[in-house]
Amino acid sequence: MTDGSVPTRILVVDDEESLRDLVGSALRFVGYEVSSVANGFDALRHLKDTSVDLVVLDVNLPDIDGFDVCRRMRRDGDATPVVFLTARTDLDDLRTGFGHGGDDYLTKPFSLEELGLRIEAVLRRSGREETPGSRLSRGSLVLDDQAHQVFVEGDEVELSPTEFRLLRFLLMNQGRVLSKRQIVDHVWEYDFDGNDTIVETYVSYLRRKLGDTDGSVIATVRGVGYVIRTERVSS
């Protein structure tokens, strides 16, 4: 994620296996190198043995809580940025987290898109990652992430926030076939329990707004999901 040669390394610490796997998969999709552990002591051991660029740290762990993990990291001189995941909303708890050296926090339930944006912001502030290019494109389709604008043939296309997140995720994974469940997990909140047919609805919205009447931009892979194919370069 930095210069194209060494991927940014992230440690995910959460005792809930499904959430740990979900967050890890989402971060790997966008190019991070991810390792994960299920409790605080394993996190501290991992950090002593392996260099990482950022820790995604759940507060409620089965042995020592995430605040204590962060406190021990800072006590040992480990300045690795920490993004807390917490179900707590009490301001005193949040003050405790930042007081122990946390860099940001996200309350549950959260969207994987927002987690990714917060990670990028913390890495930029810490100097551990260069600002990535803000434009994603495929032919005449251009998405400007920082300006939150989409253009087709130079004309701006108005998208809803969900449509924008969906298009961004598809463009970031050009050439990869994404299942409806992967798309739901990334674009909607991680504990969204609705039917994944919602993806079909939003793909239909996107195609109509982008003028993709034949599905040549957002292609359907029957029985699997959707993909934006990489462009063929003519010789």
C-alpha positions as CSV (number, residue, x, y, z in Angstrom):
1,M,0.0,0.0,0.0
2,T,3.0,2.4,0.4
3,D,5.3,2.2,-2.6
4,G,3.9,-0.9,-4.3
5,S,6.6,-3.2,-3.1
6,V,6.0,-3.7,0.7
7,P,2.3,-4.0,1.7
8,T,1.1,-2.1,4.8
9,R,0.8,-4.7,7.6
10,I,-2.2,-4.6,9.9
11,L,-2.9,-6.7,13.0
12,V,-6.6,-7.4,13.8
13,V,-7.4,-8.3,17.4
14,D,-10.9,-9.5,18.1
15,D,-12.3,-12.6,20.0
16,E,-15.3,-12.9,17.6
17,E,-14.0,-15.2,14.9
18,S,-16.6,-14.2,12.3
19,L,-15.9,-10.5,12.7
20,R,-12.1,-11.1,12.8
21,D,-12.3,-13.0,9.5
22,L,-14.6,-10.4,7.9
23,V,-12.4,-7.4,8.7
24,G,-9.3,-9.3,7.7
25,S,-10.9,-10.3,4.3
26,A,-12.0,-6.8,3.6
27,L,-8.6,-5.3,4.4
28,R,-6.8,-7.9,2.2
29,F,-9.2,-7.0,-0.7
30,V,-7.8,-3.5,-0.7
31,G,-4.2,-4.6,-0.5
32,Y,-3.2,-4.7,3.1
33,E,-1.2,-7.6,4.6
34,V,-3.3,-8.8,7.5
35,S,-2.6,-11.0,10.5
36,S,-5.1,-11.7,13.4
37,V,-5.3,-12.9,16.9
38,A,-8.2,-13.5,19.3
39,N,-7.0,-12.0,22.6
40,G,-4.9,-9.3,24.2
41,F,-1.9,-11.4,25.4
42,D,-1.5,-13.0,22.0
43,A,-1.6,-9.5,20.5
44,L,1.2,-8.3,22.7
45,R,3.3,-11.4,21.9
46,H,2.7,-10.9,18.2
47,L,3.7,-7.2,18.4
48,K,7.0,-8.2,20.1
49,D,7.8,-10.7,17.4
50,T,6.5,-9.0,14.3
51,S,6.5,-5.5,13.0
52,V,3.1,-4.1,12.0
53,D,2.0,-0.7,10.8
54,L,-1.4,-0.5,12.6
55,V,-3.5,-2.4,15.0
56,V,-7.3,-2.8,14.8
57,L,-8.1,-3.5,18.4
58,D,-11.4,-4.6,19.9
59,V,-11.9,-3.2,23.4
60,N,-13.8,-6.2,24.9
61,L,-11.4,-9.1,24.9
62,P,-11.6,-12.2,27.0
63,D,-8.3,-11.7,29.0
64,I,-7.2,-8.1,29.2
65,D,-9.2,-5.4,27.5
66,G,-8.1,-3.4,24.5
67,F,-7.4,-0.3,26.5
68,D,-4.9,-2.3,28.6
69,V,-3.3,-3.8,25.5
70,C,-2.7,-0.3,24.2
71,R,-1.4,1.0,27.5
72,R,1.1,-1.8,27.7
73,M,2.2,-1.1,24.1
74,R,2.9,2.5,24.9
75,R,4.6,1.6,28.2
76,D,7.0,-0.7,26.2
77,G,7.7,2.1,23.7
78,D,5.6,0.7,20.9
79,A,4.1,3.6,19.0
80,T,2.2,1.5,16.4
81,P,-1.1,3.3,15.6
82,V,-4.2,1.8,17.2
83,V,-7.8,2.0,16.0
84,F,-10.2,0.7,18.6
85,L,-13.4,-1.2,17.9
86,T,-15.9,-0.8,20.7
87,A,-19.5,-1.3,21.6
88,R,-19.1,1.3,24.3
89,T,-20.4,4.8,23.7
90,D,-19.7,6.3,27.1
91,L,-17.5,9.3,26.8
92,D,-15.4,8.3,29.9
93,D,-14.6,5.0,28.1
94,L,-13.5,6.8,25.0
95,R,-11.4,9.2,27.1
96,T,-9.8,6.2,28.7
97,G,-8.9,4.8,25.3
98,F,-7.4,7.9,24.0
99,G,-5.6,8.4,27.3
100,H,-3.9,5.1,26.9
101,G,-2.6,6.1,23.4
102,G,-5.3,5.1,21.0
103,D,-5.4,7.0,17.7
104,D,-9.0,6.5,16.6
105,Y,-12.1,4.5,17.4
106,L,-15.1,3.0,15.7
107,T,-18.3,2.0,17.5
108,K,-20.1,-1.2,16.7
109,P,-22.0,-1.8,14.4
110,F,-19.8,-0.1,11.8
111,S,-19.3,-0.2,8.0
112,L,-16.2,-1.8,6.6
113,E,-15.9,1.2,4.3
114,E,-15.7,3.6,7.2
115,L,-13.1,1.3,8.9
116,G,-11.0,1.4,5.8
117,L,-11.2,5.2,5.6
118,R,-10.3,5.6,9.2
119,I,-7.3,3.3,8.8
120,E,-6.1,5.3,5.8
121,A,-6.4,8.5,7.8
122,V,-4.5,7.2,10.8
123,L,-1.8,5.8,8.6
124,R,-1.4,9.2,6.8
125,R,-1.2,11.1,10.1
126,S,1.4,8.7,11.5
127,G,3.5,8.9,8.3
128,R,3.3,5.2,7.8
129,E,1.5,5.4,4.5
130,E,1.6,7.8,1.6
131,T,-1.7,9.3,0.5
132,P,-3.1,6.9,-2.2
133,G,-4.3,8.2,-5.5
134,S,-7.9,9.5,-5.1
135,R,-9.0,8.5,-8.6
136,L,-10.3,5.2,-9.7
137,S,-11.2,4.7,-13.3
138,R,-12.3,2.2,-16.0
139,G,-12.5,3.7,-19.5
140,S,-14.5,6.9,-19.4
141,L,-15.8,6.1,-15.9
142,V,-13.9,8.0,-13.3
143,L,-14.5,8.0,-9.5
144,D,-12.8,10.8,-7.5
145,D,-12.7,9.6,-4.0
146,Q,-11.6,12.8,-2.3
147,A,-14.1,15.0,-4.1
148,H,-16.8,12.2,-3.8
149,Q,-17.7,12.7,-7.5
150,V,-18.3,10.3,-10.4
151,F,-17.9,11.1,-14.1
152,V,-18.9,9.3,-17.3
153,E,-17.5,10.8,-20.5
154,G,-16.6,13.9,-18.5
155,D,-20.2,14.4,-17.3
156,E,-20.9,14.2,-13.5
157,V,-23.2,11.4,-12.4
158,E,-25.1,11.9,-9.1
159,L,-24.9,8.9,-6.9
160,S,-26.4,8.1,-3.5
161,P,-23.8,7.4,-0.7
162,T,-24.6,3.7,-0.9
163,E,-24.2,3.7,-4.7
164,F,-20.9,5.5,-4.4
165,R,-19.6,3.0,-1.9
166,L,-20.7,0.1,-4.1
167,L,-19.0,1.6,-7.2
168,R,-15.9,2.4,-5.3
169,F,-15.6,-1.2,-4.0
170,L,-16.1,-2.7,-7.4
171,L,-13.5,-0.3,-9.0
172,M,-11.0,-1.0,-6.3
173,N,-11.3,-4.7,-7.1
174,Q,-11.3,-4.6,-10.9
175,G,-10.8,-8.1,-12.3
176,R,-12.0,-9.8,-9.2
177,V,-15.4,-11.5,-9.1
178,L,-17.1,-10.3,-5.9
179,S,-19.9,-12.4,-4.4
180,K,-23.1,-10.7,-3.2
181,R,-22.2,-11.5,0.4
182,Q,-18.7,-9.9,0.1
183,I,-20.3,-6.8,-1.4
184,V,-22.9,-6.7,1.4
185,D,-20.3,-7.1,4.1
186,H,-18.2,-4.3,2.7
187,V,-20.7,-1.8,1.5
188,W,-23.3,-2.2,4.2
189,E,-22.6,-2.6,7.9
190,Y,-20.9,-5.8,9.0
191,D,-24.0,-7.1,10.9
192,F,-26.5,-6.2,8.2
193,D,-29.0,-9.1,8.3
194,G,-31.1,-8.2,5.3
195,N,-31.3,-10.3,2.1
196,D,-28.3,-10.0,-0.2
197,T,-30.6,-9.5,-3.1
198,I,-30.3,-5.8,-2.2
199,V,-27.0,-5.9,-4.2
200,E,-29.0,-6.7,-7.3
201,T,-31.2,-3.7,-6.7
202,Y,-28.2,-1.3,-6.3
203,V,-26.3,-2.7,-9.2
204,S,-29.4,-2.0,-11.3
205,Y,-29.5,1.6,-10.0
206,L,-25.8,2.0,-10.8
207,R,-26.1,0.6,-14.3
208,R,-28.9,2.9,-15.1
209,K,-27.1,6.0,-13.9
210,L,-23.8,5.0,-15.6
211,G,-25.5,4.3,-18.9
212,D,-24.4,0.7,-18.6
213,T,-27.4,-0.8,-20.3
214,D,-25.7,-3.9,-21.5
215,G,-23.8,-4.8,-18.4
216,S,-20.5,-4.3,-20.1
217,V,-19.0,-2.2,-17.3
218,I,-20.5,-4.0,-14.2
219,A,-20.7,-7.6,-15.5
220,T,-22.9,-10.3,-13.9
221,V,-21.2,-13.6,-13.2
222,R,-24.2,-15.9,-12.8
223,G,-24.3,-17.9,-9.6
224,V,-21.4,-15.9,-8.2
225,G,-21.7,-12.1,-8.2
226,Y,-20.4,-9.1,-10.0
227,V,-17.2,-7.8,-11.5
228,I,-15.8,-4.8,-13.3
229,R,-13.5,-6.4,-15.9
230,T,-10.2,-4.8,-16.5
231,E,-9.9,-3.1,-19.8
232,R,-8.4,-4.9,-22.7
233,V,-5.5,-3.0,-24.2
234,S,-5.3,-3.4,-28.0
235,S,-1.8,-4.0,-29.5
